[in-house]
Amino acid sequence: MPAEPQFHAVVPDAKDLGRVLAAIAAKRLNIPVDRRLPLEQAGEAQALADVGQRRGKTILLTAP
């Protein structure tokens, strides 16, 4: 039986960011990734987000 999704709101400060990173590293938090695109395709990534055609986060890559 799959686990129920949980949603977390994080205030952007160093303490909360550290807790989120620790949860990801411990595999207690799963971030679904839909696709990875080069930074040059940021416009395409935004267009996909605007129309809701993604099933996870879009990661913009700054290096190959």
Legacy VTK file of the C-alpha trace (Angstrom):
# vtk DataFile Version 3.0
C-alpha trace
ASCII
DATASET POLYDATA
POINTS 64 float
0.000 0.000 0.000
1.554 3.353 -1.025
2.163 5.969 1.629
-0.044 9.032 1.780
1.677 12.122 0.358
2.710 14.705 2.896
3.146 18.376 2.156
5.578 20.604 4.029
5.862 24.376 4.082
9.334 25.676 4.813
10.341 29.178 5.859
13.454 29.944 3.809
16.061 30.051 6.549
19.206 28.002 7.149
17.735 25.924 9.991
14.686 24.778 8.015
16.723 24.195 4.853
19.090 21.975 6.844
16.148 19.931 8.127
14.752 19.496 4.609
18.146 18.443 3.227
18.597 15.971 6.102
15.144 14.473 5.397
16.019 14.066 1.706
19.392 12.478 2.538
17.715 10.055 4.979
15.152 9.178 2.275
12.289 10.364 4.510
11.313 12.939 1.895
10.851 12.040 -1.741
10.879 14.817 -4.328
9.401 13.538 -7.616
11.326 14.830 -10.649
9.472 15.051 -13.937
12.362 16.192 -16.105
15.764 17.855 -16.177
16.370 20.616 -18.695
19.386 22.799 -19.497
19.099 26.345 -18.194
18.747 27.549 -21.785
15.308 25.858 -21.842
13.971 27.709 -18.792
11.207 29.210 -20.937
9.999 25.728 -21.897
10.086 24.667 -18.240
7.957 27.678 -17.274
5.498 26.984 -20.085
5.061 23.397 -18.867
4.461 24.628 -15.315
1.942 27.215 -16.506
-0.249 24.633 -18.239
0.199 21.937 -15.585
1.853 19.393 -17.891
4.269 17.881 -15.418
4.165 15.140 -12.810
6.939 16.367 -10.537
9.556 19.046 -10.267
11.468 20.354 -13.257
15.183 20.715 -12.574
17.143 23.350 -14.506
20.744 22.266 -15.074
23.509 24.851 -15.096
26.239 22.505 -16.348
26.298 19.411 -18.587
LINES 1 65
64 0 1 2 3 4 5 6 7 8 9 10 11 12 13 14 15 16 17 18 19 20 21 22 23 24 25 26 27 28 29 30 31 32 33 34 35 36 37 38 39 40 41 42 43 44 45 46 47 48 49 50 51 52 53 54 55 56 57 58 59 60 61 62 63
